[in-house]
Amino acid sequence: MHPIQTPSTSDAPATASQLRVLTLNIQVGMPTQQFSQYLTGAWRHLLPSPSARRNLDRIAEFLQDFDLVALQEADAGSLRTAQINQIEYLARRAGFNHWYAAVNRNLGPFAQHALGFISRYPLNDVQHHVLPGAIKGRGVLRAQLQLDGYAPLDLLVSHLALGRKTRTRQFSHLASLVSAQTDTLLMGDLNCAPEELHAHPQLQKLGFRCVQTAPTYPSWKPRRSIDHVLATPGAQVDGGHVLDLSLSDHLPVAAEVTLRRL
């Protein structure tokens, strides 16, 4: 496991049985609106950009409507973000008391590719696991939400490989982290269609299902459903849908989770 960055937490708000959850690939804050901008805006992957900072503020404003957010393709503080940990920045800007970040790919001063959670409630047993792959730099951040009077909810966020063979291995590793006895959500940019997820033997055995199947990429003309919230059978998830809001090159996916009472 890799080190996890966490804040000093404050008291959690009053508990609630329903959680508004969201997953979003923020593309390091870059406001991409068309394919040509991958080329014209490539310099933003190396140097800080005022437009990325402004877009982070837009993202933070949007996140205020949620209780738990899974973030992918963030940066934990490097040259290209003017040393700003984007996960911490979004949490503080959006009014969340709790944030958790883990670096998947450490490129020293130039980039700190990270996954993260921001939450209105403290998360327990937060762990970062490296995922298999010929090219290093993919991982999963795992945590548990446990509110008084309710069953625990396990949470996983990941950003998977582009190649199907590698993804198959990564799904097997993800499945090995899941307890069949605990309600679980798997969220993130999984780089594959729902059919591939539902066909994976170990995910199938655990009963994972996609809560929505609408396309999420590219955000300006969605054609591919690659950003997902998956839930195990015991987790009561309603209202899964893609939000038509272009904050990066991926659209956000939202859902509402009703926690099970003990």
Phi and psi in degrees as a GROMACS rama.xvg file:
@    title "Ramachandran Plot"
@    xaxis  label "Phi"
@    yaxis  label "Psi"
@TYPE xy
-95.9067  158.663  HIS-2
-59.8019  147.873  PRO-3
-117.753  131.255  ILE-4
-89.1403  130.018  GLN-5
-137.833  153.877  THR-6
-85.9447  173.733  PRO-7
-80.216  119.944  SER-8
-87.1997  156.683  THR-9
-111.301  -179.59  SER-10
-60.9957  141.746  ASP-11
-76.3413  153.116  ALA-12
-69.6498  173.372  PRO-13
-56.4188  140.231  ALA-14
-69.4397  154.358  THR-15
-140.539  151.169  ALA-16
-82.582  -16.5837  SER-17
-116.46  135.771  GLN-18
-120.692  133.386  LEU-19
-93.2063  116.192  ARG-20
-114.282  155.015  VAL-21
-147.955  144.76  LEU-22
-123.922  139.932  THR-23
-153.116  128.679  LEU-24
-87.2273  112.702  ASN-25
-90.8746  -2.70428  ILE-26
47.9991  47.7196  GLN-27
54.2366  28.4151  VAL-28
83.068  0.602092  GLY-29
-75.2165  127.76  MET-30
-87.8822  67.239  PRO-31
-72.9278  131.414  THR-32
-121.485  -7.61411  GLN-33
-163.538  160.317  GLN-34
-59.9949  -35.0626  PHE-35
-61.0253  -24.5705  SER-36
-73.9011  -15.8922  GLN-37
-60.8253  -33.7467  TYR-38
-85.5629  -51.6935  LEU-39
-68.4274  -25.2875  THR-40
-103.545  12.5647  GLY-41
-61.0912  -28.7615  ALA-42
-62.0822  -22.8511  TRP-43
-69.0766  -14.4701  ARG-44
-77.0176  -8.36847  HIS-45
-118.392  -30.4539  LEU-46
-129.556  151.526  LEU-47
-65.0085  149.078  PRO-48
-135.38  128.762  SER-49
-58.3807  -35.0945  PRO-50
-66.9051  -35.2428  SER-51
-67.275  -39.5076  ALA-52
-64.176  -43.6092  ARG-53
-63.7355  -38.8563  ARG-54
-68.4049  -35.4397  ASN-55
-58.1654  -39.1469  LEU-56
-65.4599  -37.602  ASP-57
-63.532  -43.2182  ARG-58
-62.2695  -44.8088  ILE-59
-60.0378  -41.8976  ALA-60
-61.4186  -41.4845  GLU-61
-65.3586  -38.8742  PHE-62
-68.4073  -15.7923  LEU-63
-60.2286  -19.3854  GLN-64
-85.1847  2.26017  ASP-65
-119.152  164.64  PHE-66
-103.537  -28.9079  ASP-67
-145.634  127.726  LEU-68
-128.412  131.369  VAL-69
-103.347  122.67  ALA-70
-113.077  139.103  LEU-71
-127.801  159.958  GLN-72
54.8912  43.2151  GLU-73
-97.9074  172.307  ALA-74
-124.138  134.242  ASP-75
-89.3166  12.021  ALA-76
118.911  105.737  GLY-77
-158.681  -173.702  SER-78
-56.5519  -43.2037  LEU-79
-70.9666  -15.4745  ARG-80
-113.379  15.6539  THR-81
56.1701  38.3131  ALA-82
66.6736  16.0617  GLN-83
-84.5659  125.811  ILE-84
-76.3096  108.516  ASN-85
-65.9202  -30.1124  GLN-86
-69.599  -46.2571  ILE-87
-62.4342  -43.3902  GLU-88
-58.9296  -47.7472  TYR-89
-64.1744  -40.0714  LEU-90
-61.26  -49.8417  ALA-91
-67.6293  -41.5392  ARG-92
-66.2655  -34.7885  ARG-93
-90.3412  -3.49192  ALA-94
84.6826  26.639  GLY-95
-91.54  139.151  PHE-96
-83.7279  -17.7557  ASN-97
-130.869  131.893  HIS-98
-142.652  150.687  TRP-99
-142.499  127.26  TYR-100
-132.826  142.708  ALA-101
-137.562  133.557  ALA-102
-84.9453  124.006  VAL-103
-87.108  -41.3199  ASN-104
-133.777  113.756  ARG-105
-98.3481  108.145  ASN-106
-107.25  35.2573  LEU-107
61.5178  -135.939  GLY-108
-70.7516  -11.7229  PRO-109
-88.3972  -33.5408  PHE-110
-164.31  143.568  ALA-111
-131.074  79.6322  GLN-112
-62.6499  126.391  HIS-113
-139.522  154.969  ALA-114
-108.729  158.891  LEU-115
-163.791  163.025  GLY-116
-118.787  141.197  PHE-117
-122.601  140.559  ILE-118
-148.305  148.427  SER-119
-82.6732  -11.4292  ARG-120
-123.175  149.135  TYR-121
-66.1063  144.169  PRO-122
-107.131  145.353  LEU-123
-108.872  161.227  ASN-124
48.7956  49.6575  ASP-125
-76.9995  127.373  VAL-126
-136.666  145.514  GLN-127
-116.757  127.634  HIS-128
-120.18  136.766  HIS-129
-78.3299  135.364  VAL-130
-95.9274  150.521  LEU-131
-68.9334  153.77  PRO-132
164.273  148.008  GLY-133
-63.6907  -35.9098  ALA-134
-101.21  116.997  ILE-135
-71.4425  153.9  LYS-136
127.527  11.2618  GLY-137
-111.835  142.86  ARG-138
-153.557  -179.242  GLY-139
-136.776  136.336  VAL-140
-104.793  124.868  LEU-141
-119.081  140.599  ARG-142
-154.294  169.977  ALA-143
-130.765  135.319  GLN-144
-103.378  124.042  LEU-145
-134.91  106.18  GLN-146
-102.219  147.956  LEU-147
-55.7759  127.438  ASP-148
87.9551  -0.552856  GLY-149
-126.676  152.88  TYR-150
-66.3854  149.282  ALA-151
-66.4946  152.712  PRO-152
-126.172  117.673  LEU-153
-83.4931  143.51  ASP-154
-129.589  132.489  LEU-155
-131.041  134.916  LEU-156
-125.938  136.724  VAL-157
-151.411  162.795  SER-158
-132.389  106.394  HIS-159
-91.179  170.547  LEU-160
-69.158  162.135  ALA-161
-78.2808  -30.7108  LEU-162
-83.8407  135.738  GLY-163
-65.3039  -39.3447  ARG-164
-60.996  -43.9547  LYS-165
-67.9822  -40.5049  THR-166
-59.5974  -39.2153  ARG-167
-58.4914  -43.2704  THR-168
-65.8693  -39.2037  ARG-169
-67.5849  -38.355  GLN-170
-62.5867  -38.4316  PHE-171
-62.4209  -40.7151  SER-172
-66.7121  -43.5222  HIS-173
-58.4821  -43.825  LEU-174
-61.5409  -33.2553  ALA-175
-68.3729  -16.4023  SER-176
-91.3166  -3.45219  LEU-177
-100.022  132.374  VAL-178
-92.5994  127.543  SER-179
-64.9561  -16.6371  ALA-180
-89.6326  -7.90303  GLN-181
-120.407  132.599  THR-182
-58.2283  137.164  ASP-183
-139.87  141.079  THR-184
-115.488  133.407  LEU-185
-114.233  120.912  LEU-186
-129.236  152.153  MET-187
142.255  -176.118  GLY-188
-85.3065  98.7668  ASP-189
-97.4672  0.75168  LEU-190
55.3444  31.9718  ASN-191
-156.334  162.252  CYS-192
-79.1047  160.813  ALA-193
-55.7911  -33.7197  PRO-194
-60.1673  -38.5244  GLU-195
-68.4209  -39.8305  GLU-196
-63.6218  -47.3787  LEU-197
-69.1461  -21.3735  HIS-198
-88.7945  -13.3672  ALA-199
-68.9692  125.097  HIS-200
-56.9181  -43.6325  PRO-201
-74.2524  -37.2638  GLN-202
-66.3382  -38.3913  LEU-203
-62.7234  -42.4708  GLN-204
-62.2035  -35.5105  LYS-205
-77.9008  -10.9048  LEU-206
82.2766  17.2491  GLY-207
-60.49  138.419  PHE-208
-136.199  145.089  ARG-209
-76.5708  134.008  CYS-210
-83.0134  -11.3972  VAL-211
-156.215  157.617  GLN-212
-130.058  9.77288  THR-213
-70.6211  153.958  ALA-214
-67.5729  148.215  PRO-215
-127.426  -9.91576  THR-216
-141.277  139.358  TYR-217
-75.7316  156.689  PRO-218
-61.677  -31.6507  SER-219
-81  -18.772  TRP-220
-155.993  75.6656  LYS-221
-62.0074  129.963  PRO-222
-127.475  -24.9597  ARG-223
-119.917  135.541  ARG-224
-95.0752  93.9947  SER-225
-124.615  -7.4348  ILE-226
-106.582  128.993  ASP-227
-140.091  153.07  HIS-228
-117.945  117.445  VAL-229
-109.749  145.583  LEU-230
-133.763  145.584  ALA-231
-78.9998  164.638  THR-232
-57.6336  -33.9553  PRO-233
-75.7904  -17.4701  GLY-234
-80.1927  126.067  ALA-235
-91.5199  102.388  GLN-236
-119.434  127.105  VAL-237
-126.037  160.655  ASP-238
66.3408  25.8414  GLY-239
-64.1084  125.527  GLY-240
-158.797  157.655  HIS-241
-89.3469  136.44  VAL-242
-98.2041  129.325  LEU-243
-81.8853  73.6203  ASP-244
-142.172  113.399  LEU-245
-88.6469  95.5834  SER-246
-108.954  -14.7192  LEU-247
-155.488  -158.619  SER-248
-86.1273  0.34099  ASP-249
-118.609  147.236  HIS-250
-87.8783  148.168  LEU-251
-76.386  151.489  PRO-252
-118.018  128.786  VAL-253
-119.907  156.008  ALA-254
-159.163  164.719  ALA-255
-119.238  128.138  GLU-256
-109.852  128.627  VAL-257
-101.031  117.111  THR-258
-72.0061  146.166  LEU-259
-83.694  132.527  ARG-260
-74.7913  146.065  ARG-261
